[in-house]
Amino acid sequence: MNSNLKNKLLLFLMIAFMLSCRNKNSDTCKKCQELVDDVGRMKNQLPRKLDEGLFLTRVEYRDSTYSLWIEVDDKRYSFCSMDSLMQKRRNEILYDIIVSEGQDRHNYELYVEYNIRMRLIYSGKNDQKQIEFTITPSEINEYLHSKADAYSKLEMLINSTKPMVSEDVKGICDQAITLKDTIVYITITLDESIYDISELKNYTQPNELMAEMRLVNPKLIRYMADAKCGLCYRIIGSLSKKRFEININSKEIMFNKIILEADAKMKSEIVESDE
């Protein structure tokens, strides 16, 4: 589940803090060295594709504002649709703040502490029209302290999570993740010129699927378990529209959460013994 836009936007927020820390003490900056290195690498990669028809072209930090310029393919998105597109992106960031944990949450707290705001400017590739929005430190602080039940947190996580599979994986035509009642649906459409859906069905096992999910998206497992939801993993052929489903009930999801917790405890004990 790497390469999703949520992670990229979070990186941009972290970059903002790194740049603002130039005027802070050296100890604070040293703690951020890894992210400072990421800044340099990102600048060398501009322009950078964020999503279909969306490219990050410029970054700038000035007066406690971190600005991101995103070029929009206006043949793919009309100027009117850009407004709804931006609102969706804004919601994804706010959702991410609410459900953030650990280091991610700590980073958001730093944006509040150092009074940094983020500004996103969307401009058309051809007509150069611009629309922008800003997320302020006070908004970040508000969403950090927002309360949500387990089911609402799962909804927010799903709204801000995509794609499920890296764009680099060949043969992925389409993918989606949705929540309906107490079931999370992950739907992937595969290119049947590459994959035989009937054959794939015989080799896809629920335990293998969950083992992979524990590696690539443990947060989704934890949130499904807390909300007492099951999982339906749906594979569809691009041409025949044949499909098969792997259904995993809420008890199995909870069992996988227990495995995650046991693994985390074991790793912590190993680190403590090494020290």
Backbone as CSV, one residue per row, in Angstrom:
resi,resn,N_x,N_y,N_z,CA_x,CA_y,CA_z,C_x,C_y,C_z
1,MET,0.833,-1.185,0.000,0.000,0.000,0.000,0.870,1.239,0.000
2,ASN,2.071,1.143,-0.466,2.920,2.310,-0.603,2.479,3.121,-1.800
3,SER,3.113,4.297,-2.005,2.809,5.208,-3.114,1.469,5.889,-2.997
4,ASN,0.736,5.733,-1.864,-0.530,6.438,-1.824,-0.315,7.888,-1.506
5,LEU,-1.283,8.718,-1.956,-1.129,10.169,-1.876,-1.057,10.647,-0.444
6,LYS,-1.769,9.947,0.446,-1.756,10.342,1.844,-0.330,10.383,2.383
7,ASN,0.490,9.367,2.118,1.856,9.323,2.613,2.699,10.440,2.035
8,LYS,2.451,10.761,0.738,3.206,11.832,0.110,2.886,13.169,0.754
9,LEU,1.607,13.425,1.014,1.219,14.681,1.639,1.787,14.777,3.046
10,LEU,1.816,13.664,3.756,2.390,13.655,5.089,3.872,13.986,5.024
11,LEU,4.569,13.471,4.020,5.980,13.784,3.844,6.167,15.278,3.640
12,PHE,5.282,15.892,2.837,5.392,17.326,2.596,5.243,18.109,3.890
13,LEU,4.328,17.681,4.747,4.147,18.351,6.031,5.401,18.218,6.887
14,MET,6.012,17.058,6.858,7.230,16.848,7.626,8.355,17.727,7.090
15,ILE,8.388,17.892,5.768,9.389,18.753,5.150,9.242,20.184,5.658
16,ALA,8.004,20.620,5.792,7.760,21.973,6.273,8.399,22.190,7.633
17,PHE,8.247,21.223,8.500,8.856,21.353,9.825,10.375,21.377,9.734
18,MET,10.916,20.553,8.857,12.368,20.509,8.728,12.927,21.866,8.318
19,LEU,12.280,22.495,7.347,12.748,23.778,6.864,12.600,24.860,7.924
20,SER,11.537,24.805,8.700,11.316,25.823,9.725,12.319,25.695,10.860
21,CYS,12.918,24.537,10.999,13.783,24.285,12.132,15.163,24.901,11.957
22,ARG,15.381,25.609,10.845,16.680,26.257,10.631,17.005,27.260,11.730
23,ASN,15.968,27.892,12.266,16.184,28.898,13.285,16.062,28.338,14.703
24,LYS,15.897,27.002,14.834,15.793,26.370,16.146,17.174,25.881,16.563
25,ASN,17.239,25.301,17.731,18.547,24.863,18.206,19.029,23.662,17.419
26,SER,20.336,23.439,17.471,20.952,22.408,16.631,20.502,21.014,17.025
27,ASP,20.193,20.775,18.321,19.749,19.450,18.746,18.450,19.068,18.057
28,THR,17.515,20.028,17.942,16.247,19.762,17.264,16.497,19.399,15.813
29,CYS,17.366,20.144,15.163,17.650,19.897,13.751,18.310,18.543,13.529
30,LYS,19.188,18.154,14.455,19.866,16.872,14.310,18.870,15.730,14.326
31,LYS,17.823,15.857,15.146,16.804,14.828,15.205,16.079,14.680,13.877
32,CYS,16.113,15.732,13.066,15.361,15.741,11.815,16.233,15.433,10.598
33,GLN,17.488,15.016,10.816,18.415,14.883,9.706,17.916,13.922,8.639
34,GLU,17.286,12.836,9.070,16.785,11.864,8.094,15.766,12.499,7.167
35,LEU,14.879,13.327,7.723,13.879,13.991,6.898,14.495,15.090,6.044
36,VAL,15.537,15.738,6.560,16.241,16.748,5.766,16.832,16.093,4.516
37,ASP,17.363,14.887,4.683,17.896,14.147,3.535,16.788,13.853,2.532
38,ASP,15.584,13.528,3.041,14.450,13.266,2.156,14.082,14.504,1.348
39,VAL,14.235,15.680,1.960,13.931,16.926,1.253,14.821,17.067,0.030
40,GLY,16.113,16.850,0.237,17.045,16.973,-0.876,16.740,15.997,-1.989
41,ARG,16.404,14.760,-1.616,16.086,13.762,-2.638,14.827,14.142,-3.399
42,MET,13.825,14.674,-2.688,12.577,15.025,-3.349,12.777,16.168,-4.344
43,LYS,13.571,17.155,-3.948,13.804,18.282,-4.848,14.459,17.828,-6.150
44,ASN,15.300,16.834,-6.043,15.959,16.310,-7.241,15.012,15.517,-8.134
45,GLN,13.843,15.173,-7.595,12.880,14.354,-8.346,11.756,15.167,-8.958
46,LEU,11.748,16.476,-8.736,10.693,17.309,-9.317,10.912,17.504,-10.813
47,PRO,9.836,17.552,-11.614,8.437,17.343,-11.240,8.164,15.883,-10.868
48,ARG,7.195,15.691,-9.973,6.918,14.362,-9.424,5.437,14.038,-9.552
49,LYS,5.123,12.864,-10.073,3.736,12.448,-10.232,3.151,12.066,-8.884
50,LEU,2.015,12.675,-8.549,1.316,12.349,-7.308,0.165,11.388,-7.541
51,ASP,-0.516,11.572,-8.672,-1.682,10.769,-9.010,-1.910,10.967,-10.497
52,GLU,-2.891,10.270,-11.054,-3.177,10.425,-12.474,-3.540,11.884,-12.780
53,GLY,-2.739,12.534,-13.629,-3.021,13.906,-14.019,-2.588,14.955,-13.019
54,LEU,-1.867,14.569,-11.966,-1.425,15.505,-10.926,0.088,15.397,-10.745
55,PHE,0.779,16.542,-10.829,2.234,16.555,-10.706,2.679,17.649,-9.746
56,LEU,3.532,17.289,-8.799,4.140,18.285,-7.935,5.288,18.929,-8.706
57,THR,5.242,20.255,-8.872,6.240,20.940,-9.701,7.148,21.886,-8.924
58,ARG,6.712,22.297,-7.712,7.501,23.290,-6.985,7.167,23.219,-5.497
59,VAL,8.166,23.432,-4.658,7.956,23.512,-3.210,8.666,24.760,-2.696
60,GLU,8.093,25.363,-1.669,8.687,26.595,-1.134,8.282,26.765,0.327
61,TYR,9.223,27.203,1.165,8.915,27.528,2.546,9.261,28.985,2.796
62,ARG,8.268,29.740,3.281,8.481,31.158,3.557,7.458,31.634,4.579
63,ASP,7.924,32.406,5.557,7.035,33.000,6.560,6.131,31.955,7.221
64,SER,6.716,30.847,7.663,6.000,29.773,8.361,4.895,29.137,7.514
65,THR,5.012,29.269,6.213,4.063,28.630,5.300,4.829,27.740,4.333
66,TYR,4.399,26.490,4.254,4.998,25.562,3.301,4.044,25.421,2.138
67,SER,4.486,25.841,0.955,3.621,25.875,-0.225,4.020,24.787,-1.210
68,LEU,3.008,24.152,-1.778,3.198,23.097,-2.770,2.426,23.479,-4.023
69,TRP,3.109,23.505,-5.155,2.448,23.801,-6.424,2.196,22.497,-7.174
70,ILE,0.937,22.245,-7.485,0.547,21.002,-8.146,-0.070,21.332,-9.499
71,GLU,0.534,20.816,-10.533,0.037,21.033,-11.892,-1.018,19.984,-12.218
72,VAL,-2.153,20.445,-12.739,-3.281,19.573,-13.045,-3.456,19.462,-14.556
73,ASP,-3.592,18.249,-15.037,-3.883,18.034,-16.450,-5.320,18.476,-16.707
74,ASP,-5.505,19.683,-17.249,-6.859,20.214,-17.406,-7.606,19.591,-18.581
75,LYS,-6.980,18.669,-19.276,-7.721,17.880,-20.255,-8.412,16.708,-19.546
76,ARG,-7.831,16.325,-18.409,-8.403,15.222,-17.620,-9.390,15.762,-16.588
77,TYR,-9.068,16.912,-15.994,-9.920,17.535,-14.985,-10.331,18.920,-15.457
78,SER,-11.628,19.198,-15.464,-12.091,20.540,-15.791,-11.787,21.469,-14.627
79,PHE,-11.803,22.780,-14.882,-11.539,23.747,-13.833,-12.572,23.612,-12.714
80,CYS,-13.809,23.325,-13.066,-14.861,23.168,-12.054,-14.599,21.938,-11.183
81,SER,-14.117,20.869,-11.795,-13.881,19.646,-11.028,-12.653,19.771,-10.136
82,MET,-11.770,20.723,-10.442,-10.585,20.912,-9.622,-10.964,21.287,-8.196
83,ASP,-12.046,22.047,-8.051,-12.469,22.477,-6.722,-12.871,21.280,-5.865
84,SER,-13.655,20.369,-6.443,-14.055,19.176,-5.692,-12.861,18.250,-5.475
85,LEU,-11.948,18.220,-6.431,-10.738,17.417,-6.304,-9.908,17.896,-5.116
86,MET,-9.756,19.211,-4.993,-8.987,19.766,-3.890,-9.667,19.517,-2.549
87,GLN,-10.986,19.649,-2.514,-11.699,19.412,-1.263,-11.515,17.971,-0.802
88,LYS,-11.504,17.053,-1.762,-11.276,15.645,-1.437,-9.876,15.453,-0.851
89,ARG,-8.886,16.097,-1.471,-7.515,15.990,-0.975,-7.394,16.600,0.415
90,ARG,-8.064,17.709,0.624,-8.028,18.371,1.927,-8.635,17.463,3.000
91,ASN,-9.745,16.843,2.671,-10.378,15.922,3.614,-9.477,14.742,3.939
92,GLU,-8.745,14.259,2.930,-7.851,13.131,3.144,-6.777,13.482,4.173
93,ILE,-6.253,14.718,4.093,-5.230,15.135,5.048,-5.822,15.235,6.451
94,LEU,-7.005,15.836,6.552,-7.642,15.993,7.857,-8.003,14.631,8.461
95,TYR,-8.480,13.701,7.614,-8.754,12.344,8.084,-7.472,11.718,8.639
96,ASP,-6.378,11.937,7.916,-5.111,11.341,8.307,-4.650,11.874,9.659
97,ILE,-4.905,13.150,9.934,-4.525,13.725,11.221,-5.271,13.028,12.356
98,ILE,-6.569,12.816,12.172,-7.387,12.198,13.220,-6.921,10.784,13.531
99,VAL,-6.604,10.010,12.495,-6.256,8.603,12.705,-4.761,8.391,12.898
100,SER,-3.973,9.469,12.894,-2.518,9.330,13.000,-2.113,8.721,14.341
101,GLU,-1.010,7.986,14.309,-0.494,7.320,15.509,1.017,7.455,15.546
102,GLY,1.586,7.217,16.729,3.032,7.129,16.867,3.781,8.322,16.311
103,GLN,4.789,8.022,15.469,5.648,9.065,14.928,4.876,10.028,14.030
104,ASP,3.913,9.507,13.277,3.102,10.376,12.418,2.377,11.428,13.260
105,ARG,1.792,10.983,14.357,1.062,11.913,15.219,2.018,12.931,15.854
106,HIS,3.192,12.452,16.269,4.189,13.354,16.852,4.586,14.447,15.853
107,ASN,4.742,14.062,14.582,5.104,15.051,13.561,4.033,16.124,13.429
108,TYR,2.767,15.713,13.433,1.687,16.695,13.354,1.719,17.633,14.559
109,GLU,2.049,17.097,15.731,2.140,17.936,16.927,3.244,18.977,16.789
110,LEU,4.297,18.624,16.073,5.388,19.570,15.852,4.949,20.727,14.958
111,TYR,4.075,20.449,13.972,3.590,21.526,13.104,2.804,22.553,13.914
112,VAL,2.084,22.044,14.923,1.344,22.943,15.818,2.323,23.733,16.673
113,GLU,3.315,23.033,17.231,4.286,23.685,18.119,5.067,24.780,17.400
114,TYR,5.423,24.535,16.147,6.221,25.509,15.398,5.371,26.410,14.499
115,ASN,4.045,26.314,14.668,3.113,27.234,14.001,3.309,27.267,12.480
116,ILE,3.307,26.084,11.878,3.501,25.964,10.429,2.164,25.645,9.767
117,ARG,1.878,26.313,8.685,0.678,25.983,7.915,1.096,25.462,6.548
118,MET,0.202,24.715,5.926,0.496,24.175,4.597,-0.479,24.754,3.590
119,ARG,0.057,25.155,2.447,-0.765,25.714,1.378,-0.554,24.890,0.113
120,LEU,-1.629,24.433,-0.502,-1.563,23.706,-1.761,-2.168,24.555,-2.858
121,ILE,-1.426,24.748,-3.929,-1.883,25.548,-5.065,-1.998,24.645,-6.282
122,TYR,-3.213,24.498,-6.781,-3.468,23.698,-7.981,-3.580,24.648,-9.167
123,SER,-2.832,24.373,-10.229,-2.910,25.213,-11.431,-3.075,24.342,-12.666
124,GLY,-3.862,24.832,-13.627,-4.068,24.098,-14.866,-2.804,24.075,-15.704
125,LYS,-2.562,22.971,-16.352,-1.363,22.835,-17.171,-1.393,23.773,-18.369
126,ASN,-2.580,23.995,-18.934,-2.693,24.803,-20.141,-3.253,26.196,-19.881
127,ASP,-4.338,26.311,-19.091,-4.960,27.619,-18.923,-4.380,28.424,-17.765
128,GLN,-3.538,27.782,-16.898,-2.857,28.463,-15.806,-3.793,29.017,-14.727
129,LYS,-5.073,28.662,-14.742,-5.956,29.069,-13.656,-5.518,28.374,-12.371
130,GLN,-5.735,29.053,-11.250,-5.274,28.507,-9.976,-6.387,28.465,-8.937
131,ILE,-6.365,27.418,-8.126,-7.214,27.301,-6.944,-6.297,26.815,-5.827
132,GLU,-6.512,27.313,-4.616,-5.638,26.884,-3.530,-6.417,26.689,-2.236
133,PHE,-5.824,25.923,-1.319,-6.381,25.809,0.025,-5.240,25.729,1.029
134,THR,-5.572,26.065,2.265,-4.583,26.099,3.338,-5.085,25.284,4.525
135,ILE,-4.161,24.578,5.155,-4.452,23.909,6.413,-3.599,24.578,7.484
136,THR,-4.243,25.146,8.485,-3.560,25.943,9.494,-3.137,25.082,10.681
137,PRO,-2.180,25.563,11.470,-1.789,24.830,12.682,-2.964,24.621,13.642
138,SER,-3.864,25.621,13.741,-5.014,25.471,14.639,-5.940,24.352,14.161
139,GLU,-6.097,24.193,12.825,-6.905,23.093,12.298,-6.250,21.756,12.610
140,ILE,-4.935,21.686,12.428,-4.218,20.456,12.747,-4.416,20.109,14.214
141,ASN,-4.297,21.115,15.080,-4.476,20.894,16.516,-5.896,20.413,16.833
142,GLU,-6.880,21.032,16.169,-8.277,20.644,16.389,-8.505,19.187,16.015
143,TYR,-7.982,18.774,14.857,-8.208,17.409,14.398,-7.376,16.399,15.189
144,LEU,-6.233,16.849,15.722,-5.459,15.964,16.584,-6.244,15.580,17.838
145,HIS,-7.098,16.500,18.296,-7.838,16.267,19.529,-9.302,15.878,19.284
146,SER,-9.630,15.602,18.032,-10.987,15.151,17.718,-11.176,13.710,18.184
147,LYS,-12.333,13.425,18.707,-12.642,12.079,19.176,-13.487,11.355,18.131
148,ALA,-13.181,10.110,17.900,-13.953,9.314,16.943,-13.996,7.880,17.434
149,ASP,-15.147,7.223,17.242,-15.240,5.824,17.652,-14.496,4.943,16.649
150,ALA,-14.373,3.668,16.961,-13.572,2.746,16.148,-14.081,2.662,14.715
151,TYR,-15.398,2.633,14.540,-15.960,2.521,13.190,-15.686,3.786,12.388
152,SER,-15.827,4.958,13.021,-15.569,6.222,12.330,-14.105,6.330,11.924
153,LYS,-13.210,5.876,12.798,-11.784,5.899,12.463,-11.495,5.003,11.264
154,LEU,-12.167,3.856,11.209,-11.989,2.964,10.062,-12.477,3.638,8.787
155,GLU,-13.627,4.309,8.863,-14.141,5.052,7.705,-13.136,6.091,7.238
156,MET,-12.586,6.841,8.183,-11.627,7.893,7.840,-10.365,7.313,7.215
157,LEU,-9.901,6.211,7.778,-8.705,5.575,7.227,-8.942,5.134,5.795
158,ILE,-10.096,4.528,5.532,-10.411,4.057,4.185,-10.551,5.232,3.220
159,ASN,-11.153,6.327,3.667,-11.304,7.501,2.806,-9.969,8.105,2.415
160,SER,-8.948,7.875,3.231,-7.641,8.469,2.949,-6.624,7.438,2.479
161,THR,-7.085,6.234,2.155,-6.181,5.158,1.761,-6.400,4.741,0.314
162,LYS,-5.356,4.921,-0.495,-5.338,4.410,-1.853,-3.969,4.696,-2.453
163,PRO,-3.503,3.894,-3.377,-4.091,2.623,-3.786,-3.685,1.502,-2.850
164,MET,-4.250,0.321,-3.042,-3.884,-0.835,-2.232,-2.607,-1.484,-2.727
165,VAL,-2.374,-1.378,-4.041,-1.211,-2.003,-4.666,-0.421,-0.919,-5.375
166,SER,0.892,-1.009,-5.333,1.735,-0.017,-5.981,1.441,0.071,-7.474
167,GLU,1.540,1.295,-8.017,1.316,1.481,-9.447,2.362,0.730,-10.276
168,ASP,3.478,0.370,-9.637,4.544,-0.321,-10.359,4.212,-1.781,-10.638
169,VAL,3.206,-2.328,-9.973,2.828,-3.726,-10.185,2.110,-3.849,-11.525
170,LYS,2.616,-4.699,-12.376,2.036,-4.858,-13.710,0.697,-5.582,-13.651
171,GLY,-0.186,-5.180,-14.549,-1.442,-5.890,-14.682,-2.562,-5.403,-13.805
172,ILE,-2.350,-4.310,-13.054,-3.411,-3.743,-12.224,-4.166,-2.704,-13.044
173,CYS,-5.411,-3.008,-13.394,-6.210,-2.081,-14.197,-6.965,-1.073,-13.328
174,ASP,-7.413,-1.532,-12.183,-8.194,-0.656,-11.315,-8.200,-1.265,-9.916
175,GLN,-8.388,-0.419,-8.908,-8.440,-0.903,-7.542,-9.241,0.075,-6.697
176,ALA,-9.894,-0.457,-5.683,-10.729,0.381,-4.828,-10.857,-0.269,-3.462
177,ILE,-11.069,0.574,-2.446,-11.331,0.077,-1.108,-12.547,0.818,-0.565
178,THR,-13.523,0.075,-0.079,-14.772,0.665,0.404,-15.204,-0.036,1.682
179,LEU,-16.071,0.631,2.433,-16.634,0.065,3.649,-18.148,0.082,3.539
180,LYS,-18.756,-1.088,3.696,-20.212,-1.195,3.666,-20.656,-2.027,4.848
181,ASP,-21.467,-1.417,5.706,-21.923,-2.083,6.931,-20.707,-2.529,7.752
182,THR,-20.507,-3.824,7.914,-19.383,-4.296,8.727,-18.351,-5.061,7.889
183,ILE,-18.295,-4.750,6.603,-17.347,-5.420,5.707,-16.513,-4.376,4.966
184,VAL,-15.202,-4.574,4.971,-14.301,-3.775,4.141,-14.082,-4.539,2.840
185,TYR,-14.346,-3.868,1.714,-14.174,-4.494,0.401,-12.939,-3.925,-0.281
186,ILE,-12.020,-4.814,-0.619,-10.861,-4.438,-1.433,-11.061,-5.101,-2.790
187,THR,-11.228,-4.278,-3.820,-11.521,-4.780,-5.165,-10.380,-4.425,-6.109
188,ILE,-9.844,-5.439,-6.770,-8.743,-5.228,-7.724,-9.113,-5.865,-9.055
189,THR,-9.011,-5.074,-10.119,-9.252,-5.576,-11.471,-7.910,-5.872,-12.122
190,LEU,-7.742,-7.115,-12.616,-6.474,-7.562,-13.187,-6.567,-7.704,-14.705
191,ASP,-5.480,-7.394,-15.355,-5.367,-7.516,-16.807,-5.296,-9.002,-17.173
192,GLU,-6.318,-9.484,-17.873,-6.372,-10.912,-18.194,-5.441,-11.316,-19.329
193,SER,-4.770,-10.354,-19.940,-3.725,-10.723,-20.896,-2.458,-11.144,-20.153
194,ILE,-2.417,-10.839,-18.853,-1.272,-11.208,-18.012,-1.636,-12.315,-17.034
195,TYR,-2.844,-12.231,-16.454,-3.260,-13.168,-15.416,-4.414,-14.042,-15.885
196,ASP,-4.381,-15.293,-15.474,-5.495,-16.214,-15.663,-6.287,-16.222,-14.357
197,ILE,-7.460,-15.604,-14.356,-8.241,-15.465,-13.137,-8.598,-16.814,-12.525
198,SER,-8.961,-17.767,-13.375,-9.344,-19.091,-12.868,-8.175,-19.770,-12.169
199,GLU,-6.985,-19.642,-12.754,-5.803,-20.270,-12.158,-5.398,-19.547,-10.878
200,LEU,-5.505,-18.223,-10.896,-5.120,-17.425,-9.734,-5.971,-17.781,-8.517
201,LYS,-7.214,-18.080,-8.759,-8.141,-18.423,-7.675,-7.640,-19.626,-6.884
202,ASN,-7.035,-20.588,-7.573,-6.578,-21.812,-6.917,-5.343,-21.606,-6.047
203,TYR,-4.624,-20.492,-6.285,-3.377,-20.272,-5.564,-3.453,-19.145,-4.536
204,THR,-4.606,-18.537,-4.386,-4.753,-17.427,-3.439,-5.385,-17.926,-2.160
205,GLN,-4.612,-17.917,-1.078,-5.068,-18.438,0.197,-5.262,-17.303,1.207
206,PRO,-6.319,-17.378,2.031,-6.588,-16.320,3.011,-5.431,-16.054,3.969
207,ASN,-4.758,-17.121,4.461,-3.666,-16.919,5.412,-2.489,-16.195,4.767
208,GLU,-2.228,-16.479,3.475,-1.153,-15.790,2.769,-1.503,-14.327,2.545
209,LEU,-2.764,-14.087,2.223,-3.237,-12.721,2.022,-3.083,-11.899,3.300
210,MET,-3.471,-12.457,4.435,-3.374,-11.736,5.697,-1.925,-11.550,6.134
211,ALA,-1.076,-12.513,5.823,0.347,-12.381,6.154,0.953,-11.195,5.399
212,GLU,0.551,-11.057,4.133,1.040,-9.927,3.343,0.475,-8.614,3.883
213,MET,-0.801,-8.630,4.259,-1.419,-7.408,4.772,-0.791,-6.973,6.091
214,ARG,-0.358,-7.920,6.901,0.318,-7.565,8.154,1.605,-6.806,7.886
215,LEU,2.211,-7.061,6.737,3.448,-6.372,6.376,3.190,-4.999,5.760
216,VAL,2.227,-4.930,4.843,2.046,-3.699,4.062,1.017,-2.744,4.640
217,ASN,0.055,-3.254,5.423,-0.958,-2.358,5.975,-1.460,-2.846,7.336
218,PRO,-0.581,-2.869,8.329,-1.005,-3.333,9.653,-2.065,-2.428,10.280
219,LYS,-2.026,-1.133,9.954,-3.009,-0.208,10.543,-4.429,-0.592,10.135
220,LEU,-4.610,-0.997,8.871,-5.938,-1.394,8.415,-6.441,-2.595,9.207
221,ILE,-5.558,-3.548,9.476,-5.945,-4.718,10.269,-6.380,-4.284,11.670
222,ARG,-5.609,-3.418,12.298,-5.938,-2.974,13.659,-7.275,-2.239,13.691
223,TYR,-7.509,-1.384,12.704,-8.745,-0.610,12.683,-9.954,-1.491,12.374
224,MET,-9.787,-2.477,11.491,-10.886,-3.406,11.223,-11.212,-4.216,12.470
225,ALA,-10.177,-4.653,13.169,-10.390,-5.442,14.388,-11.116,-4.617,15.448
226,ASP,-10.678,-3.385,15.647,-11.299,-2.521,16.667,-12.765,-2.237,16.340
227,ALA,-13.072,-2.152,15.033,-14.452,-1.874,14.611,-15.266,-3.151,14.423
228,LYS,-14.641,-4.297,14.711,-15.303,-5.605,14.580,-15.838,-5.827,13.164
229,CYS,-15.002,-5.513,12.185,-15.377,-5.666,10.767,-14.605,-6.807,10.119
230,GLY,-15.222,-7.398,9.101,-14.573,-8.430,8.311,-14.022,-7.837,7.029
231,LEU,-13.419,-8.696,6.206,-12.780,-8.267,4.959,-13.241,-9.142,3.803
232,CYS,-13.554,-8.506,2.677,-13.835,-9.227,1.431,-12.843,-8.752,0.390
233,TYR,-11.974,-9.664,-0.037,-10.954,-9.352,-1.035,-11.460,-9.869,-2.378
234,ARG,-11.761,-8.954,-3.286,-12.447,-9.300,-4.533,-11.520,-9.080,-5.736
235,ILE,-11.343,-10.127,-6.549,-10.511,-10.059,-7.747,-11.413,-10.193,-8.974
236,ILE,-11.267,-9.272,-9.940,-12.110,-9.260,-11.139,-11.228,-9.283,-12.386
237,GLY,-11.609,-10.089,-13.362,-10.904,-10.128,-14.636,-11.303,-8.955,-15.507
238,SER,-10.336,-8.325,-16.168,-10.601,-7.108,-16.942,-11.484,-7.359,-18.161
239,LEU,-11.407,-8.552,-18.759,-12.157,-8.840,-19.984,-13.392,-9.681,-19.715
240,SER,-13.208,-10.793,-19.055,-14.321,-11.719,-18.824,-15.261,-11.239,-17.717
241,LYS,-14.735,-10.342,-16.854,-15.468,-9.879,-15.661,-15.726,-11.014,-14.674
242,LYS,-15.026,-12.138,-14.888,-15.103,-13.212,-13.897,-14.488,-12.705,-12.598
243,ARG,-15.002,-13.195,-11.497,-14.499,-12.741,-10.213,-14.441,-13.870,-9.208
244,PHE,-13.603,-13.699,-8.237,-13.650,-14.574,-7.071,-13.371,-13.713,-5.843
245,GLU,-13.848,-14.188,-4.701,-13.736,-13.427,-3.470,-13.098,-14.274,-2.375
246,ILE,-12.325,-13.607,-1.559,-11.771,-14.231,-0.360,-12.388,-13.494,0.825
247,ASN,-13.155,-14.196,1.621,-13.851,-13.588,2.749,-13.158,-13.964,4.055
248,ILE,-12.864,-12.959,4.849,-12.186,-13.151,6.128,-13.044,-12.511,7.205
249,ASN,-13.516,-13.296,8.153,-14.457,-12.776,9.146,-13.751,-11.956,10.226
250,SER,-14.548,-11.298,11.050,-14.009,-10.379,12.051,-13.149,-11.098,13.095
251,LYS,-13.469,-12.358,13.397,-12.666,-13.108,14.369,-11.257,-13.356,13.836
252,GLU,-11.168,-13.663,12.530,-9.854,-13.874,11.920,-9.068,-12.568,11.862
253,ILE,-9.777,-11.461,11.617,-9.118,-10.150,11.620,-8.545,-9.865,13.005
254,MET,-9.339,-10.126,14.041,-8.879,-9.920,15.415,-7.670,-10.797,15.730
255,PHE,-7.673,-12.039,15.241,-6.542,-12.935,15.451,-5.276,-12.348,14.834
256,ASN,-5.413,-11.737,13.657,-4.248,-11.128,13.008,-3.778,-9.880,13.745
257,LYS,-4.705,-9.166,14.386,-4.298,-8.031,15.209,-3.469,-8.522,16.395
258,ILE,-3.877,-9.644,16.994,-3.136,-10.224,18.116,-1.726,-10.610,17.678
259,ILE,-1.606,-11.163,16.457,-0.285,-11.513,15.913,0.579,-10.257,15.785
260,LEU,-0.007,-9.172,15.274,0.726,-7.912,15.133,1.229,-7.410,16.480
261,GLU,0.366,-7.465,17.486,0.737,-6.995,18.815,1.847,-7.855,19.417
262,ALA,1.765,-9.181,19.199,2.791,-10.091,19.708,4.132,-9.826,19.026
263,ASP,4.100,-9.589,17.710,5.325,-9.290,16.966,5.952,-7.990,17.459
264,ALA,5.113,-6.961,17.687,5.613,-5.664,18.153,6.254,-5.798,19.533
265,LYS,5.625,-6.595,20.415,6.161,-6.805,21.756,7.496,-7.531,21.695
266,MET,7.583,-8.534,20.816,8.819,-9.296,20.676,9.958,-8.407,20.180
267,LYS,9.662,-7.566,19.187,10.691,-6.662,18.653,11.150,-5.684,19.718
268,SER,10.204,-5.206,20.540,10.556,-4.278,21.608,11.457,-4.939,22.628
269,GLU,11.176,-6.180,22.972,11.988,-6.907,23.934,13.387,-7.180,23.405
270,ILE,13.483,-7.432,22.086,14.791,-7.664,21.462,15.627,-6.398,21.514
271,VAL,14.999,-5.249,21.213,15.706,-3.967,21.240,16.199,-3.670,22.659
272,GLU,15.343,-3.920,23.663,15.704,-3.649,25.053,16.856,-4.538,25.490
273,SER,16.851,-5.794,25.064,17.932,-6.720,25.453,19.246,-6.337,24.794
274,ASP,19.176,-5.783,23.555,20.387,-5.352,22.855,21.029,-4.158,23.568
275,GLU,20.154,-3.314,24.149,20.677,-2.136,24.845,21.341,-2.529,26.155
